[in-house]
Amino acid sequence: MRADVVRGADARFIPLGGGVSRCVLANSPGLMTVEVRFEEGAVGAVHSHPHLQNTYVLRGRFRFTVGGEAVEVGPGDTLAFPEDVPHGTECLEAGALLDVFSPARADFL
Amino acid sequence: MRADVVRGADARFIPLGGGVSRCVLANSPGLMTVEVRFEEGAVGAVHSHPHLQNTYVLRGRFRFTVGGEAVEVGPGDTLAFPEDVPHGTECLEAGALLDVFSPARADFL
């Protein structure tokens, strides 16, 4: 069994436009880990999906909207999104989020 | 809908002995995010479980053993563990891991 490792230095980020880029760091059908990088002012538009999501703030500052409520978070803070809850974010200081999903977001592949 | 946020500054880490401490940052039956802190030299003994696991290295350096193979990782590196694969770690430089599980590790609650 070979360990399945993605080195941060080797991670290839896909530009999504508007100052946002994304890299899938680990993936199986039941669990996916994704790093998303934001430039200051970049926006992740409000959206929803049936996948469970946890988001850990690696760097920077973000204002999230979750179910219509605003919350500002920074490094080391964690958000949990239940299924189908509308959520979005605005990046207040350039940074990165670690998003994990169950099941995997097949639309990211 | 109130956003479910755990502030890093408020996270309460439970000492597990041997220089390891743990805090569950987000939890639902289908998805759990856990930060585990290690002092230098601390060991997470080889074990296995049926839960899917991804591990992101937040800080420090670690030597993992996965399915009998050794791999050394540092900040920004990600490991993916399939179900039931024996894995363990030794901390080479004090740091922290972000472990995510699906389903949740009920034994952590």
Backbone of each chain as ProteinMPNN parsed JSONL, in Angstrom:
{"seq_chain_A": "MRADVVRGADARFIPLGGGVSRCVLANSPGLMTVEVRFEEGAVGAVHSHPHLQNTYVLRGRFRFTVGGEAVEVGPGDTLAFPEDVPHGTECLEAGALLDVFSPARADFL", "coords_chain_A": {"N_chain_A": [[0.857, -1.211, 0.0], [0.832, 1.973, -1.064], [1.438, 5.144, 0.269], [-0.906, 7.746, -0.141], [-0.151, 10.751, -1.095], [-0.277, 14.243, -1.41], [1.883, 16.773, -2.145], [2.152, 20.019, -0.822], [3.73, 21.801, -2.258], [3.59, 20.828, -4.798], [1.012, 21.115, -5.57], [-1.44, 21.847, -7.94], [-3.095, 24.643, -8.842], [-6.239, 25.56, -10.082], [-7.282, 28.256, -11.932], [-10.244, 30.009, -11.295], [-11.311, 32.315, -12.064], [-11.987, 35.781, -11.273], [-10.236, 36.071, -9.14], [-10.081, 33.765, -7.666], [-8.873, 30.513, -6.953], [-8.455, 26.931, -7.217], [-7.646, 23.748, -5.774], [-7.852, 20.284, -5.774], [-6.977, 18.326, -3.155], [-7.182, 15.845, -1.977], [-9.031, 12.956, -2.717], [-11.781, 10.848, -2.686], [-14.688, 8.84, -3.388], [-16.278, 9.2, -1.107], [-15.158, 11.214, 0.454], [-13.613, 14.345, 0.261], [-10.942, 16.642, -0.004], [-10.184, 20.016, -0.396], [-8.289, 22.797, -1.393], [-8.869, 26.246, -1.474], [-7.966, 29.249, -2.883], [-8.0, 32.75, -2.375], [-7.92, 36.016, -3.702], [-7.706, 39.329, -2.283], [-10.885, 40.728, -1.909], [-12.086, 38.979, -3.636], [-14.862, 36.878, -4.466], [-16.904, 34.219, -3.387], [-19.698, 33.18, -4.679], [-23.02, 33.06, -3.264], [-24.313, 29.866, -2.761], [-25.682, 26.515, -2.855], [-25.592, 23.057, -1.88], [-26.067, 19.489, -1.795], [-24.082, 18.19, -0.398], [-22.313, 17.531, 2.619], [-20.306, 19.972, 4.267], [-17.266, 21.113, 5.658], [-15.332, 23.892, 6.593], [-12.111, 25.114, 6.981], [-10.209, 27.828, 7.987], [-7.26, 28.637, 6.538], [-5.539, 30.788, 5.976], [-5.726, 34.407, 5.935], [-8.641, 36.626, 5.832], [-12.196, 36.333, 5.997], [-15.559, 37.073, 5.076], [-18.318, 35.354, 5.666], [-21.515, 34.343, 4.425], [-24.112, 32.633, 5.729], [-26.905, 30.835, 5.403], [-28.195, 33.278, 5.231], [-27.176, 34.758, 7.311], [-24.435, 36.787, 8.438], [-20.965, 36.173, 9.033], [-17.744, 36.735, 10.288], [-14.542, 35.442, 9.722], [-11.27, 34.101, 10.574], [-7.798, 32.946, 10.438], [-7.529, 29.593, 11.527], [-10.116, 29.336, 12.338], [-13.202, 27.478, 12.09], [-15.857, 26.43, 10.028], [-19.035, 24.828, 9.815], [-21.17, 23.459, 7.479], [-24.392, 22.429, 7.051], [-26.187, 20.078, 4.949], [-27.413, 21.508, 1.951], [-27.623, 24.159, 2.835], [-27.668, 27.546, 2.033], [-24.703, 29.251, 1.217], [-21.968, 31.556, 1.114], [-19.017, 33.549, 0.345], [-16.932, 36.42, 1.031], [-13.766, 37.63, 0.377], [-11.804, 39.25, 2.672], [-9.181, 39.735, 3.387], [-6.45, 38.596, 1.557], [-6.196, 35.061, 1.172], [-6.605, 31.602, 2.165], [-8.765, 28.772, 2.066], [-9.511, 25.623, 3.554], [-11.512, 23.322, 2.32], [-13.671, 20.68, 3.062], [-15.513, 17.894, 1.935], [-18.336, 15.701, 2.039], [-20.531, 13.623, 0.397], [-17.841, 13.4, -2.135], [-17.312, 16.29, -4.216], [-18.27, 15.844, -7.195], [-18.467, 17.541, -9.299], [-16.188, 19.053, -9.217], [-14.205, 17.705, -10.428]], "CA_chain_A": [[0.0, 0.0, 0.0], [1.599, 3.204, -1.167], [0.723, 6.279, 0.869], [-1.437, 8.68, -1.121], [0.276, 12.046, -0.566], [-0.107, 15.393, -2.309], [2.751, 17.788, -1.554], [1.663, 21.37, -1.054], [4.549, 22.459, -3.284], [3.225, 20.282, -6.12], [-0.43, 21.293, -5.822], [-1.734, 22.692, -9.101], [-4.343, 25.378, -8.621], [-6.98, 25.905, -11.296], [-7.917, 29.573, -11.793], [-11.688, 29.961, -11.544], [-11.719, 33.668, -12.416], [-12.384, 36.655, -10.169], [-9.295, 36.027, -8.025], [-10.268, 32.517, -6.91], [-8.3, 29.316, -7.585], [-8.846, 25.742, -6.456], [-6.902, 22.508, -5.998], [-8.322, 19.107, -5.04], [-5.792, 17.749, -2.516], [-7.441, 14.423, -1.699], [-10.342, 12.643, -3.268], [-12.391, 9.526, -2.861], [-16.112, 9.144, -3.549], [-16.932, 9.552, 0.142], [-14.483, 12.294, 1.197], [-12.775, 15.168, -0.611], [-10.311, 17.819, 0.606], [-9.926, 20.996, -1.456], [-7.824, 24.127, -0.968], [-9.34, 27.323, -2.346], [-7.241, 30.485, -2.601], [-8.757, 33.961, -2.739], [-7.32, 37.335, -3.615], [-8.561, 40.258, -1.531], [-12.051, 41.201, -2.652], [-12.704, 37.895, -4.417], [-16.157, 36.453, -3.924], [-17.509, 32.926, -3.676], [-21.129, 33.535, -4.688], [-23.896, 32.205, -2.448], [-24.749, 28.664, -3.466], [-25.959, 25.421, -1.926], [-25.384, 21.718, -2.435], [-26.49, 18.477, -0.826], [-22.907, 17.617, 0.264], [-21.83, 18.106, 3.863], [-19.055, 20.719, 4.081], [-16.569, 21.822, 6.735], [-14.333, 24.816, 6.043], [-11.103, 25.573, 7.941], [-9.492, 28.982, 7.421], [-5.806, 28.477, 6.622], [-4.907, 32.12, 5.972], [-6.561, 35.494, 5.457], [-9.913, 36.905, 6.525], [-13.348, 36.105, 5.121], [-16.904, 37.292, 5.587], [-19.235, 34.345, 5.129], [-22.961, 34.421, 4.617], [-24.602, 31.257, 5.903], [-28.34, 30.878, 5.664], [-28.613, 34.669, 5.344], [-26.469, 35.445, 8.402], [-23.033, 37.072, 8.147], [-19.998, 35.864, 10.084], [-16.38, 37.003, 9.823], [-13.635, 34.418, 10.272], [-9.852, 34.227, 10.274], [-7.0, 31.721, 10.518], [-7.802, 28.679, 12.621], [-11.563, 29.206, 12.574], [-13.829, 26.386, 11.332], [-17.307, 26.514, 9.803], [-19.7, 23.594, 9.392], [-22.371, 23.723, 6.692], [-25.247, 21.262, 6.807], [-26.627, 19.907, 3.564], [-28.384, 22.401, 1.293], [-27.687, 25.509, 3.399], [-27.022, 28.522, 1.15], [-23.531, 29.883, 1.824], [-21.044, 32.216, 0.202], [-17.992, 34.266, 1.099], [-16.179, 37.519, 0.432], [-12.429, 37.63, 0.977], [-11.454, 40.581, 3.201], [-7.713, 39.779, 3.256], [-6.075, 37.444, 0.73], [-5.957, 33.895, 2.005], [-6.939, 30.269, 1.651], [-9.683, 27.934, 2.842], [-9.495, 24.189, 3.329], [-12.899, 22.849, 2.28], [-13.816, 19.227, 2.969], [-16.87, 17.541, 1.517], [-18.788, 14.318, 1.977], [-19.574, 12.933, -0.474], [-16.992, 14.252, -2.959], [-17.934, 17.168, -5.206], [-17.9, 15.303, -8.511], [-18.39, 18.67, -10.237], [-14.855, 19.664, -9.134], [-13.204, 16.827, -11.064]], "C_chain_A": [[0.879, 1.242, 0.0], [0.777, 4.342, -0.562], [0.306, 7.248, -0.227], [-1.203, 10.094, -0.584], [0.285, 13.079, -1.685], [0.737, 16.424, -1.56], [2.181, 19.169, -1.852], [2.414, 22.054, -2.18], [4.175, 22.007, -4.685], [1.773, 20.558, -6.495], [-0.643, 22.265, -6.976], [-3.096, 23.334, -8.927], [-4.944, 25.799, -9.956], [-7.623, 27.272, -11.096], [-9.393, 29.483, -12.172], [-12.214, 31.318, -11.996], [-12.076, 34.464, -11.179], [-11.485, 36.556, -8.955], [-9.44, 34.804, -7.144], [-9.594, 31.38, -7.674], [-8.474, 28.139, -6.639], [-7.942, 24.572, -6.791], [-7.506, 21.395, -5.144], [-7.092, 18.384, -4.487], [-5.957, 16.269, -2.201], [-8.851, 14.124, -2.15], [-10.638, 11.155, -3.228], [-13.882, 9.809, -2.953], [-16.776, 9.652, -2.262], [-16.351, 10.743, 0.869], [-13.521, 13.014, 0.273], [-12.223, 16.349, 0.184], [-9.821, 18.743, -0.504], [-9.364, 22.266, -0.824], [-8.305, 25.148, -1.99], [-8.637, 28.607, -1.924], [-8.007, 31.681, -3.149], [-7.835, 35.168, -2.685], [-8.262, 38.235, -2.817], [-9.692, 40.764, -2.422], [-12.736, 40.127, -3.483], [-13.941, 37.381, -3.685], [-16.454, 35.015, -4.33], [-19.011, 33.129, -3.553], [-21.941, 32.558, -3.836], [-24.421, 31.058, -3.3], [-25.113, 27.62, -2.412], [-25.768, 24.1, -2.642], [-25.741, 20.697, -1.362], [-25.331, 17.849, -0.047], [-22.7, 18.289, 1.621], [-20.526, 18.835, 3.576], [-18.561, 21.257, 5.405], [-15.518, 22.695, 6.074], [-13.421, 25.302, 7.163], [-10.334, 26.712, 7.289], [-7.991, 28.801, 7.642], [-5.118, 29.83, 6.786], [-5.948, 33.149, 5.542], [-7.807, 35.704, 6.299], [-11.058, 36.853, 5.527], [-14.637, 36.491, 5.839], [-17.827, 36.297, 4.899], [-20.675, 34.79, 5.33], [-23.472, 32.993, 4.645], [-26.074, 31.326, 6.283], [-28.837, 32.301, 5.909], [-27.947, 35.445, 6.458], [-25.008, 35.643, 8.036], [-22.16, 36.692, 9.335], [-18.604, 36.069, 9.507], [-15.434, 36.028, 10.51], [-12.212, 34.672, 9.807], [-9.134, 32.915, 10.51], [-7.325, 30.883, 11.755], [-9.263, 28.535, 12.963], [-12.144, 28.148, 11.631], [-15.326, 26.637, 11.212], [-17.818, 25.152, 9.386], [-20.991, 23.974, 8.683], [-23.172, 22.442, 6.562], [-25.594, 21.181, 5.324], [-27.581, 21.037, 3.169], [-28.517, 23.783, 1.921], [-26.986, 26.48, 2.444], [-25.854, 29.204, 1.877], [-22.66, 30.491, 0.731], [-20.033, 32.981, 1.015], [-17.42, 35.408, 0.289], [-14.839, 37.554, 1.149], [-12.039, 39.042, 1.382], [-9.945, 40.804, 3.191], [-7.319, 38.497, 2.553], [-5.752, 36.243, 1.608], [-6.406, 32.615, 1.341], [-7.843, 29.542, 2.633], [-9.399, 26.467, 2.536], [-10.938, 23.699, 3.453], [-12.895, 21.328, 2.207], [-15.289, 18.909, 2.752], [-17.108, 16.046, 1.673], [-20.222, 14.314, 1.485], [-18.746, 13.928, -1.279], [-17.838, 15.124, -3.882], [-17.485, 16.71, -6.586], [-17.749, 16.426, -9.53], [-17.039, 19.381, -10.185], [-13.827, 18.872, -9.942], [-13.235, 16.984, -12.58]], "O_chain_A": [[1.586, 1.513, 0.971], [-0.414, 4.485, -0.84], [1.083, 7.534, -1.138], [-1.951, 10.578, 0.266], [0.795, 12.82, -2.775], [0.361, 16.889, -0.484], [1.781, 19.46, -2.979], [1.827, 22.797, -2.966], [4.416, 22.726, -5.655], [1.354, 20.266, -7.615], [-0.093, 23.366, -6.986], [-4.118, 22.651, -8.872], [-4.257, 26.32, -10.834], [-8.431, 27.439, -10.182], [-9.747, 28.955, -13.226], [-13.402, 31.47, -12.279], [-12.428, 33.891, -10.148], [-11.899, 36.91, -7.851], [-8.979, 34.799, -6.003], [-9.722, 31.286, -8.894], [-8.622, 28.31, -5.429], [-7.517, 24.41, -7.935], [-7.653, 21.548, -3.932], [-6.264, 17.887, -5.251], [-4.976, 15.526, -2.162], [-9.756, 14.942, -1.984], [-9.847, 10.326, -3.678], [-14.311, 10.915, -2.626], [-17.72, 10.44, -2.317], [-16.966, 11.248, 1.808], [-12.713, 12.388, -0.412], [-12.949, 16.979, 0.953], [-9.134, 18.313, -1.43], [-9.903, 22.758, 0.168], [-8.175, 24.953, -3.199], [-8.698, 29.008, -0.762], [-8.583, 31.629, -4.235], [-7.062, 35.327, -1.74], [-9.453, 37.95, -2.689], [-9.461, 41.177, -3.558], [-13.843, 40.337, -3.981], [-14.041, 37.447, -2.46], [-16.273, 34.643, -5.489], [-19.537, 33.239, -2.446], [-21.59, 31.385, -3.708], [-24.909, 31.26, -4.412], [-24.879, 27.823, -1.221], [-25.781, 24.041, -3.872], [-25.721, 21.001, -0.169], [-25.565, 17.06, 0.869], [-22.895, 19.498, 1.746], [-19.729, 18.39, 2.75], [-19.339, 21.797, 6.191], [-14.884, 22.283, 5.103], [-13.89, 25.835, 8.168], [-9.859, 26.576, 6.162], [-7.511, 28.811, 8.775], [-4.232, 29.994, 7.625], [-6.926, 32.816, 4.874], [-8.005, 35.059, 7.329], [-10.922, 37.266, 4.375], [-14.79, 36.269, 7.04], [-18.081, 36.393, 3.699], [-21.001, 35.511, 6.273], [-23.284, 32.237, 3.693], [-26.432, 31.818, 7.353], [-29.769, 32.52, 6.683], [-28.123, 36.659, 6.557], [-24.402, 34.78, 7.401], [-22.552, 36.86, 10.49], [-18.311, 35.641, 8.391], [-15.512, 35.814, 11.72], [-11.969, 35.348, 8.807], [-9.768, 31.889, 10.754], [-7.388, 31.394, 12.873], [-9.625, 27.701, 13.793], [-11.646, 27.947, 10.523], [-15.98, 27.012, 12.185], [-17.13, 24.406, 8.69], [-21.808, 24.72, 9.222], [-22.673, 21.46, 6.011], [-25.326, 22.104, 4.554], [-28.435, 21.457, 3.95], [-29.442, 24.518, 1.574], [-25.83, 26.259, 2.083], [-26.001, 29.672, 3.006], [-22.62, 30.017, -0.404], [-20.154, 33.067, 2.236], [-17.413, 35.391, -0.942], [-14.782, 37.513, 2.378], [-11.953, 39.932, 0.536], [-9.483, 41.93, 3.007], [-7.799, 37.421, 2.91], [-5.116, 36.379, 2.654], [-6.566, 32.545, 0.122], [-7.711, 29.672, 3.85], [-9.087, 26.111, 1.4], [-11.506, 23.666, 4.544], [-12.193, 20.749, 1.378], [-16.179, 19.557, 3.304], [-16.207, 15.233, 1.469], [-21.071, 14.953, 2.106], [-18.911, 15.14, -1.14], [-18.939, 14.743, -4.277], [-16.444, 17.138, -7.084], [-17.006, 16.295, -10.503], [-16.768, 20.234, -11.03], [-12.697, 19.327, -10.118], [-12.466, 16.329, -13.284]]}, "seq_chain_B": "MRADVVRGADARFIPLGGGVSRCVLANSPGLMTVEVRFEEGAVGAVHSHPHLQNTYVLRGRFRFTVGGEAVEVGPGDTLAFPEDVPHGTECLEAGALLDVFSPARADFL", "coords_chain_B": {"N_chain_B": [[-31.126, 30.396, 10.287], [-28.346, 29.784, 12.004], [-24.899, 30.382, 11.632], [-22.564, 27.781, 12.028], [-19.871, 27.976, 13.843], [-16.583, 27.416, 14.938], [-14.253, 29.066, 16.781], [-10.769, 29.315, 16.408], [-9.346, 30.327, 18.582], [-10.943, 29.675, 20.688], [-10.957, 26.961, 20.823], [-10.977, 23.953, 22.567], [-8.57, 21.854, 23.659], [-8.126, 18.44, 24.22], [-6.038, 16.726, 26.339], [-4.292, 13.834, 25.416], [-2.306, 12.394, 26.424], [1.218, 11.591, 26.321], [2.103, 13.739, 24.836], [0.273, 14.47, 22.95], [-2.624, 16.15, 21.812], [-6.127, 16.849, 21.316], [-8.819, 18.299, 19.416], [-12.159, 18.447, 18.526], [-13.362, 20.124, 15.844], [-15.454, 20.455, 14.08], [-18.512, 18.781, 13.609], [-20.641, 16.349, 12.366], [-22.871, 13.576, 11.787], [-21.989, 12.545, 9.341], [-19.598, 13.798, 8.647], [-16.564, 14.925, 9.975], [-14.31, 17.214, 11.465], [-11.13, 17.512, 12.835], [-8.63, 18.816, 14.93], [-5.337, 17.887, 15.676], [-2.768, 18.114, 17.943], [0.739, 17.845, 18.306], [3.554, 17.273, 20.339], [7.115, 17.489, 19.861], [8.448, 14.362, 19.016], [6.264, 12.976, 19.899], [3.911, 10.307, 19.47], [1.557, 8.864, 17.306], [0.101, 5.957, 17.548], [0.227, 3.119, 15.334], [-2.787, 2.296, 13.764], [-6.079, 1.305, 12.694], [-9.175, 1.974, 10.957], [-12.612, 1.903, 9.913], [-13.427, 4.279, 8.812], [-13.213, 6.765, 6.279], [-10.36, 8.857, 5.855], [-8.796, 12.019, 5.596], [-5.785, 13.818, 5.892], [-4.376, 16.889, 6.653], [-1.42, 18.698, 6.857], [-0.91, 21.11, 9.153], [1.096, 22.435, 10.648], [4.571, 21.873, 11.509], [6.588, 18.797, 11.378], [6.204, 15.442, 10.237], [6.556, 11.907, 10.412], [4.919, 9.551, 8.739], [3.511, 6.265, 8.825], [2.094, 4.246, 6.514], [0.174, 1.647, 5.678], [2.436, 0.119, 6.099], [4.445, 1.445, 4.771], [6.816, 4.152, 4.913], [6.485, 7.71, 5.099], [7.486, 11.073, 4.901], [6.205, 14.155, 5.925], [5.253, 17.654, 5.65], [4.238, 21.094, 6.393], [1.288, 21.961, 4.641], [1.159, 19.678, 3.155], [-0.824, 16.827, 2.142], [-2.463, 13.871, 3.143], [-4.173, 10.919, 2.14], [-6.194, 8.44, 3.452], [-7.41, 5.345, 2.768], [-10.3, 3.33, 3.713], [-9.732, 1.289, 6.55], [-6.957, 1.039, 6.302], [-3.89, 0.444, 7.849], [-2.359, 2.942, 9.789], [-0.058, 5.335, 11.134], [1.786, 7.79, 13.102], [4.822, 9.661, 13.688], [5.939, 12.454, 15.406], [8.181, 14.735, 14.151], [8.92, 17.378, 14.277], [7.461, 19.695, 16.421], [3.962, 20.212, 15.989], [0.865, 20.39, 14.129], [-1.985, 18.595, 12.987], [-4.672, 18.532, 10.651], [-7.286, 16.538, 10.734], [-9.723, 14.906, 8.846], [-12.78, 13.14, 8.769], [-14.98, 10.666, 7.429], [-17.501, 8.344, 7.874], [-18.249, 10.371, 10.887], [-15.968, 10.114, 13.668], [-17.204, 8.502, 16.109], [-16.117, 7.653, 18.437], [-14.562, 9.709, 19.303], [-16.101, 11.466, 20.627]], "CA_chain_B": [[-29.991, 29.454, 10.33], [-27.147, 30.393, 12.586], [-23.673, 29.742, 11.157], [-21.933, 26.937, 13.034], [-18.465, 28.378, 13.763], [-15.697, 27.246, 16.099], [-13.089, 29.942, 16.696], [-9.531, 28.647, 16.815], [-8.935, 30.807, 19.905], [-11.822, 29.068, 21.7], [-10.9, 25.501, 20.719], [-10.479, 23.31, 23.795], [-7.85, 20.637, 23.303], [-8.136, 17.41, 25.261], [-4.756, 16.017, 26.363], [-4.454, 12.387, 25.267], [-1.1, 11.777, 26.952], [2.313, 11.371, 25.377], [2.39, 14.918, 24.022], [-0.743, 14.603, 21.9], [-3.923, 16.677, 22.269], [-7.099, 16.777, 20.226], [-10.043, 19.091, 19.512], [-13.134, 18.283, 17.432], [-13.701, 21.478, 15.407], [-16.756, 20.411, 13.407], [-18.997, 17.42, 13.708], [-21.977, 15.852, 12.039], [-22.662, 12.13, 11.647], [-21.345, 12.178, 8.076], [-18.348, 14.518, 8.381], [-15.966, 15.457, 11.203], [-12.988, 17.846, 11.332], [-10.443, 17.395, 14.119], [-7.218, 19.229, 14.965], [-4.538, 17.109, 16.628], [-1.475, 18.768, 18.167], [1.784, 16.915, 18.734], [4.88, 17.747, 20.728], [8.171, 16.751, 19.156], [8.667, 13.016, 19.532], [4.999, 12.298, 20.215], [3.587, 9.227, 18.533], [0.203, 8.34, 17.104], [0.387, 4.54, 17.267], [-0.407, 2.552, 14.14], [-4.139, 1.823, 14.014], [-6.906, 1.371, 11.481], [-10.597, 2.181, 11.213], [-13.349, 1.831, 8.643], [-13.762, 5.624, 8.35], [-12.315, 7.479, 5.38], [-9.632, 9.94, 6.527], [-7.793, 12.868, 4.935], [-4.992, 14.556, 6.881], [-3.65, 18.051, 6.118], [-0.429, 19.129, 7.847], [-0.993, 22.553, 9.408], [2.403, 22.916, 11.119], [5.466, 20.835, 11.999], [6.975, 17.719, 10.463], [5.708, 14.144, 10.708], [6.841, 10.697, 9.639], [3.788, 8.638, 8.763], [3.587, 4.91, 8.297], [0.8, 3.954, 5.901], [0.238, 0.325, 5.075], [3.797, -0.403, 6.225], [5.412, 2.33, 4.093], [7.058, 5.419, 5.611], [6.504, 8.922, 4.292], [7.672, 12.253, 5.743], [5.397, 15.265, 5.41], [5.357, 18.934, 6.339], [3.109, 22.004, 6.23], [0.675, 22.056, 3.316], [1.029, 18.352, 2.535], [-2.093, 16.152, 2.432], [-2.492, 12.414, 3.0], [-5.501, 10.3, 2.066], [-6.185, 7.061, 3.945], [-8.633, 4.567, 2.503], [-10.848, 2.593, 4.847], [-9.08, 0.104, 7.117], [-5.506, 0.973, 6.079], [-3.152, 0.762, 9.078], [-1.551, 4.153, 9.672], [0.386, 5.926, 12.387], [2.717, 8.883, 12.834], [5.754, 10.148, 14.705], [6.152, 13.885, 15.193], [9.608, 15.062, 14.069], [8.993, 18.762, 14.771], [6.141, 19.981, 17.005], [3.048, 20.75, 14.991], [-0.567, 20.088, 14.209], [-2.632, 17.978, 11.83], [-6.12, 18.636, 10.521], [-7.811, 15.236, 10.301], [-11.161, 14.89, 8.547], [-13.284, 11.769, 8.724], [-16.35, 10.354, 7.03], [-18.354, 9.117, 8.78], [-17.61, 10.902, 12.076], [-15.403, 9.191, 14.642], [-18.05, 8.607, 17.3], [-15.269, 7.373, 19.601], [-13.897, 10.95, 19.707], [-17.068, 12.381, 21.266]], "C_chain_B": [[-28.759, 30.174, 10.853], [-25.919, 29.63, 12.07], [-23.026, 28.984, 12.31], [-20.426, 27.149, 12.927], [-17.751, 28.012, 15.058], [-14.482, 28.132, 15.864], [-11.851, 29.184, 17.161], [-9.125, 29.037, 18.228], [-9.75, 30.165, 21.022], [-11.713, 27.541, 21.736], [-10.283, 24.912, 21.986], [-9.855, 21.972, 23.43], [-7.809, 19.692, 24.496], [-6.783, 16.699, 25.232], [-5.001, 14.508, 26.321], [-3.279, 11.636, 25.878], [-0.037, 11.646, 25.882], [2.58, 12.54, 24.454], [1.433, 15.122, 22.873], [-2.011, 15.196, 22.525], [-4.827, 16.856, 21.058], [-8.295, 17.694, 20.485], [-10.918, 18.822, 18.287], [-13.637, 19.683, 17.068], [-15.055, 21.542, 14.709], [-17.205, 18.967, 13.392], [-20.434, 17.284, 13.244], [-21.784, 14.357, 11.814], [-21.869, 11.748, 10.398], [-20.003, 12.803, 7.826], [-17.848, 15.153, 9.663], [-14.59, 16.042, 10.884], [-12.368, 17.963, 12.716], [-9.032, 17.962, 13.978], [-6.511, 18.426, 16.043], [-3.163, 17.76, 16.721], [-0.493, 17.77, 18.764], [3.002, 17.701, 19.218], [5.921, 16.934, 19.959], [8.392, 15.394, 19.826], [7.394, 12.27, 19.877], [4.622, 11.341, 19.094], [2.077, 8.998, 18.495], [0.372, 6.894, 16.654], [-0.372, 4.061, 16.023], [-1.767, 1.951, 14.531], [-4.886, 1.826, 12.685], [-8.36, 1.523, 11.889], [-11.321, 2.184, 9.873], [-13.705, 3.199, 8.072], [-12.746, 6.076, 7.308], [-11.637, 8.601, 6.157], [-8.753, 10.684, 5.539], [-7.082, 13.618, 6.045], [-4.203, 15.655, 6.184], [-2.695, 18.522, 7.208], [-0.486, 20.647, 7.976], [0.383, 23.116, 9.766], [3.245, 21.701, 11.513], [5.835, 19.822, 10.933], [6.62, 16.372, 11.095], [6.22, 13.033, 9.801], [5.659, 9.754, 9.812], [4.214, 7.251, 8.32], [2.188, 4.57, 7.799], [0.918, 2.616, 5.185], [1.659, -0.232, 5.059], [4.858, 0.437, 5.522], [5.566, 3.624, 4.869], [7.017, 6.574, 4.629], [6.605, 10.115, 5.245], [6.934, 13.425, 5.107], [5.57, 16.512, 6.272], [4.173, 19.821, 5.988], [2.603, 22.079, 4.792], [0.572, 20.733, 2.593], [-0.255, 17.672, 3.01], [-1.945, 14.652, 2.219], [-3.937, 11.952, 2.927], [-5.373, 8.841, 2.495], [-7.484, 6.377, 3.563], [-9.11, 3.873, 3.782], [-9.897, 1.463, 5.249], [-7.591, -0.014, 6.821], [-4.792, 1.318, 7.385], [-2.272, 1.994, 8.862], [-1.2, 4.669, 11.061], [1.372, 7.027, 12.062], [3.632, 9.123, 14.02], [6.014, 11.608, 14.387], [7.64, 14.209, 15.259], [9.893, 16.49, 14.528], [7.589, 19.11, 15.231], [5.22, 20.624, 15.987], [1.626, 20.303, 15.199], [-1.051, 19.521, 12.884], [-4.114, 18.315, 11.84], [-6.609, 17.33, 9.916], [-9.291, 15.38, 10.006], [-11.577, 13.445, 8.299], [-14.699, 11.732, 8.16], [-16.526, 8.843, 7.117], [-17.565, 9.638, 9.984], [-17.041, 9.791, 12.951], [-16.191, 9.332, 15.941], [-17.227, 8.376, 18.563], [-14.517, 8.63, 20.07], [-14.83, 11.837, 20.537], [-17.328, 11.994, 22.712]], "O_chain_B": [[-28.214, 31.064, 10.201], [-25.896, 28.4, 12.07], [-22.952, 29.486, 13.431], [-19.773, 26.587, 12.048], [-18.26, 28.272, 16.148], [-13.769, 27.973, 14.874], [-11.88, 28.497, 18.182], [-8.626, 28.209, 18.989], [-9.305, 30.115, 22.169], [-12.319, 26.901, 22.596], [-9.205, 25.324, 22.417], [-10.539, 21.068, 22.95], [-7.5, 20.088, 25.62], [-6.414, 16.126, 24.206], [-5.807, 13.975, 27.084], [-3.243, 10.406, 25.864], [-0.34, 11.596, 24.69], [3.208, 12.376, 23.408], [1.731, 15.854, 21.93], [-2.421, 14.803, 23.617], [-4.36, 16.995, 19.928], [-8.732, 17.849, 21.626], [-10.465, 18.956, 17.15], [-14.267, 20.35, 17.889], [-15.726, 22.573, 14.747], [-16.409, 18.05, 13.193], [-21.321, 18.017, 13.683], [-20.649, 13.905, 11.662], [-21.159, 10.742, 10.395], [-19.308, 12.401, 6.893], [-18.598, 15.834, 10.362], [-13.808, 15.454, 10.137], [-13.0, 18.451, 13.652], [-8.318, 17.635, 13.03], [-7.0, 18.294, 17.165], [-2.479, 17.936, 15.713], [-0.851, 16.958, 19.617], [3.423, 18.669, 18.584], [5.641, 15.838, 19.473], [8.506, 15.301, 21.048], [7.429, 11.065, 20.124], [4.97, 11.545, 17.931], [1.416, 8.947, 19.532], [0.745, 6.636, 15.509], [-1.462, 4.541, 15.715], [-1.874, 1.2, 15.5], [-4.368, 2.301, 11.675], [-8.73, 1.236, 13.027], [-10.718, 2.437, 8.83], [-14.231, 3.281, 6.962], [-11.554, 5.8, 7.439], [-12.257, 9.227, 7.016], [-8.048, 10.069, 4.739], [-7.705, 14.012, 7.031], [-3.454, 15.392, 5.242], [-3.104, 18.722, 8.352], [-0.158, 21.376, 7.04], [0.785, 24.155, 9.243], [2.708, 20.635, 11.813], [5.465, 19.947, 9.766], [6.721, 16.186, 12.308], [6.307, 13.195, 8.584], [5.428, 9.224, 10.899], [5.154, 7.089, 7.542], [1.221, 4.6, 8.56], [1.664, 2.475, 4.216], [2.046, -0.955, 4.141], [6.051, 0.167, 5.665], [4.596, 4.146, 5.418], [7.45, 6.451, 3.483], [5.91, 10.172, 6.26], [7.03, 13.654, 3.901], [5.967, 16.448, 7.435], [3.216, 19.367, 5.362], [3.381, 22.239, 3.852], [-0.037, 20.659, 1.526], [-0.717, 17.903, 4.127], [-1.366, 14.216, 1.224], [-4.816, 12.522, 3.573], [-4.545, 8.1, 1.965], [-8.555, 6.799, 3.999], [-8.406, 3.841, 4.792], [-9.333, 0.776, 4.398], [-7.007, -1.07, 7.065], [-5.055, 2.368, 7.971], [-1.535, 2.078, 7.879], [-1.937, 4.47, 12.026], [1.761, 7.2, 10.907], [3.296, 8.845, 15.171], [6.279, 11.963, 13.238], [8.286, 13.992, 16.284], [10.95, 16.78, 15.088], [6.622, 18.85, 14.514], [5.643, 21.481, 15.211], [1.231, 19.893, 16.29], [-0.592, 19.911, 11.811], [-4.739, 18.376, 12.899], [-6.378, 17.05, 8.74], [-10.039, 15.918, 10.823], [-10.843, 12.65, 7.712], [-15.501, 12.638, 8.383], [-15.763, 8.113, 6.485], [-16.365, 9.388, 10.1], [-17.558, 8.675, 12.974], [-15.879, 10.184, 16.773], [-17.594, 8.847, 19.639], [-13.897, 8.609, 21.134], [-14.395, 12.848, 21.088], [-18.111, 12.653, 23.396]]}, "name": "protein", "num_of_chains": 2, "seq": "MRADVVRGADARFIPLGGGVSRCVLANSPGLMTVEVRFEEGAVGAVHSHPHLQNTYVLRGRFRFTVGGEAVEVGPGDTLAFPEDVPHGTECLEAGALLDVFSPARADFLMRADVVRGADARFIPLGGGVSRCVLANSPGLMTVEVRFEEGAVGAVHSHPHLQNTYVLRGRFRFTVGGEAVEVGPGDTLAFPEDVPHGTECLEAGALLDVFSPARADFL"}
